[in-house]
Amino acid sequence: MAFIQLILFWTFLGIQASPGCYPPCVVKTTTDLTNKRVTEGVIWSEEGVDTRLSCVARCMQDGQCMTTGYSPGTGQCRGYNVDFTTPDNVTAVDEPGFNMFVVCRDDFIGKACATPSHCLGAHSICESGQCLCEIGYSHSRHRGYDTCDTDCTEYGSTFGSYNSRGIYRKNNKTIFGISVDQCRDTCISETDYLCKSFEYQMSSLKCNTMSYSWLQTDVADHNAVVKLAASSCYPPCDVKTFANKRVTEGLVWSEEGVDTRLSCVTKCMQDGQCMAAGYSPDTGQCRGHNVDVTSSDNVTAVDEPGSNMYFMCRALEFVGKTCNRSSDCLGARSVCESGQCLCEIGYSHSRHKGYDTCDTACTEYGTTFTPYSGHAILRSNTKTVVGISVASCKHLCLNETTFLCRSLEYDHAIQKCNTMSFSWLDKSTDVHRVLAGWTFFTRNCNL
């Protein structure tokens, strides 16, 4: 069964932990420091934080934060990079009402998980039952604890892998005919530039090494490279071929210099509008068409020796399908979340000519939402209402008249609803948060 599989690898510093049973993360209150405020190691201070839980959560999202201090009277929250068990090894002053909390920093990378909320590290995700850093973030260590960083002071020799992901035409070097391990070793030993990542195509033994990370490229260049044939557990996705024909209607794009027919078909499958791909091996021309056919009789085509047409399977409604890993989800920008194929966070579920797509925006927004447990955007809400249910929060978003409500987030602990005029992708990764007890909702298109 032939298929394309491309895996993107990030290098990171440190050793990945083995998966195990997920341990509780206990935040310890330092009773010896009740009514005390530590004065050393302050890395940030924030006013108006509503609860001590919110303060502790902010500390846990910051890989450098070892201890947090909170005053309920003023709402002041402070983050510290000092680790201590008693007041004897830190400098502190008396301050009534101020309390200190030591944050547990377990080795979260490699831990077993069922949902993203089980992965407590900032910029961590649950992928194939394990907690990993989000794509583009390198696994690192700070004071003995796991962190997910955008860059490394010193890069290591291990990599995090992300199935069915690639960056469109951004490689520094390309080598054919080598194994994954050889591709990895090529990246590590590169002397012309600092190799931060590489991608590998299984079908053609193609290795692309790169001097940049996923986050240093445009979102438009990020590709979810899908299989041309799914495993037997999932509905087969057959690509129908018509030989020596070139369709003359519905052309949406044309590209020269495409090296193989598989590359051409992949480009079509990554484009939600593309229903058929035409490829000429002699010229390397690849054409994408938005016509949907079952045979060559119901489209306008001309004879052209050597040119072949490939008609995509677009009947699969991949959103909502069962999955074990993200590579099981055949749609571009789709991920496996809690055993279901969903659009990646920030992408709205849409439909084009009867098949599922994941779009950055909608011509017309609908009344449904996709939830992402354990995610939130830091202090970026357009409106906030406290003391209402999730259903009422959705109702507020759908009936908002002062702005187009595109997403919302909900704090289950205090029933806090934040409605927003923007999407997850509209905000920088600096304000993206992994927060236990929160759920982020992306509004879908009108289906």
C-alpha positions, -999 to +999 in steps of 0.1 A: +000+000+000+018+031-012+017+063+007+036+095+014+048+100+049+068+130+059+080+136+094+093+168+108+120+166+136+130+193+161+163+191+179+163+197+216+185+198+246+182+171+273+170+135+276+134+125+270+119+108+300+102+074+297+064+074+297+047+063+330+016+067+350+007+103+352+015+117+387-004+145+405+013+179+405+011+192+440+016+230+446+032+233+480+022+262+503+053+273+523+037+277+557+069+290+572+066+319+548+030+329+556+028+367+557+062+368+541+074+382+508+106+370+492+127+398+479+153+379+458+150+363+424+120+383+412+116+377+374+081+394+370+053+410+389+017+414+378-012+434+394-049+426+395-046+388+395-080+376+408-071+343+426-041+325+440-048+297+416-045+321+387-012+333+402+002+298+406-009+289+370+010+319+356+041+306+374+036+271+360+034+285+325+068+301+328+096+276+327+119+298+348+094+303+376+101+281+406+081+299+432+052+324+432+040+349+458+005+362+460-014+389+480-052+385+479-056+420+493-039+437+464-041+409+437-003+412+433+013+381+418+051+376+417+072+350+400+106+339+413+134+318+399+145+307+434+138+272+447+136+267+484+119+247+511+124+269+542+127+307+548+163+302+560+177+300+525+160+330+510+157+367+518+122+377+528+104+406+545+072+407+566+040+415+546+006+406+561-015+386+537+013+377+514+019+339+508+045+320+489+039+288+468+065+264+456+056+250+421+062+213+413+083+210+382+079+173+372+096+159+341+064+162+320+080+154+286+073+117+278+046+113+305+015+094+295-015+115+287-051+112+274-059+149+269-038+182+266-048+191+301-027+163+314+004+180+301+012+207+326+042+222+309+039+255+290+038+248+252+033+211+258+007+189+239-006+154+241+005+135+210-001+097+206-005+093+243+026+112+254+033+147+265+056+165+240+066+200+233+044+218+207+059+216+172+086+242+169+095+242+206+127+224+217+127+202+248+151+218+273+159+217+310+160+245+335+172+238+370+165+202+365+130+206+351+115+202+316+108+232+296+097+239+260+118+267+245+118+285+212+155+283+210+185+267+227+218+282+241+233+249+230+216+223+208+217+186+216+217+154+196+181+143+201+150+153+182+112+155+187+093+140+158+059+151+144+043+128+119+028+141+087+042+176+090+064+196+067+074+231+057+068+240+020+101+246+001+121+260+029+149+235+032+186+246+032+199+212+019+183+182+003+197+147+001+181+117-015+185+080-008+194+080+029+177+067+060+160+088+088+190+081+111+214+092+084+193+124+079+195+131+116+233+125+117+236+149+087+218+176+106+239+171+137+272+172+118+263+201+096+291+228+095+278+253+070+250+264+093+234+255+127+208+228+118+178+233+140+154+209+123+149+184+095+121+167+076+121+133+060+099+118+033+096+080+037+085+072+001+114+089-017+140+087+011+143+124+009+160+144+037+157+182+041+178+199+067+170+234+079+187+263+098+154+275+113+125+262+133+088+257+126+080+290+144+104+310+122+084+303+091+051+316+079+019+297+088+011+296+051+042+274+045+032+248+071+019+217+055+001+187+069+014+160+045-013+133+043-012+097+033-024+087-002-037+054+014-049+051+049-044+020+071-071-007+071-086+007+103-097+038+084-117+043+052-093+039+022-086+071+003-081+061-033-067+084-059-082+077-094-059+081-124-068+090-160-039+085-184-028+108-213-056+133-205-054+170-194-085+186-180-091+221-194-117+234-169-115+246-133-078+254-131-070+270-098-032+270-099-002+257-119+033+250-108+065+242-127+094+220-117+075+195-095+098+165-092+073+136-089+036+128-094+034+120-057+046+155-049+020+169-073-008+148-058+002+158-023+001+195-032-035+190-044-045+171-012-031+199+009-053+225-009-090+222+003-102+235-031-082+211-052-103+181-065-080+169-093-043+172-100-027+171-135+009+161-139+033+159-168+066+141-159+084+155-189+080+191-179+073+187-142+042+208-146+016+203-118-019+217-121-046+219-095-083+219-105-115+225-085-136+201-106-152+170-089-155+139-112-162+102-111-149+096-147-133+115-175-167+117-193-181+145-171-153+170-175-138+188-205-104+172-213-080+170-242-057+142-252-021+149-241+005+121-242+024+118-210+000+140-190-021+122-163-050+133-142-054+123-105-088+127-089-087+131-051-109+113-027-128+141-011-158+121+002-141+116+035-156+137+063-124+136+084-136+159+112-150+137+140-135+104+127-118+082+153-080+082+154-051+070+174-026+096+162-026+128+141-013+110+110-046+091+110-064+124+102-063+128+065-072+165+063-048+194+060-045+212+094-062+183+112-050+167+145-060+138+166-075+151+199-089+127+225-094+100+199-111+122+173-099+141+142-104+178+147-091+210+130-059+223+146-065+250+173-073+283+155-086+267+124-124+266+118-142+235+105-156+243+071-171+224+041-162+228+004-182+209-022-193+185+004-160+177+021-143+188+053-117+216+053-099+235+081-098+272+073-082+302+090-114+323+086-150+318+074-170+337+048-199+330+071-196+318+107-219+291+120-233+281+154-209+253+164-176+254+182-146+231+185-133+228+221-096+225+231-092+215+267-064+231+287-058+261+264-063+298+268-050+332+256-034+354+282-054+386+289-067+391+253-105+388+258-128+413+241-156+408+267-157+390+301-187+377+320-184+357+352-209+333+367-224+318+336-224+283+320-205+271+289-238+270+270-246+306+280-210+317+271-215+302+236-249+319+234-233+353+242-207+348+214-233+338+188-255+368+197-228+394+200-237+425+180-208+449+188-182+427+171-179+394+152-172+368+179-148+342+164-137+324+196-142+321+233-125+307+264-140+294+296-126+290+331-146+262+346-134+269+382-151+303+385-175+301+355-156+329+337-165+335+300-142+355+277-155+362+242-131+373+215-131+390+181-100+371+170-088+336+165-059+317+182-038+323+151-042+360+153-023+362+186+014+355+190+027+324+208+038+346+237+002+348+249-008+312+242-012+293+274-017+257+285-040+261+315-056+233+335-093+240+340-097+262+310-112+254+276-106+274+244-134+272+217-129+280+180-161+290+162-167+269+131-179+280+097-215+278+086-218+241+075 
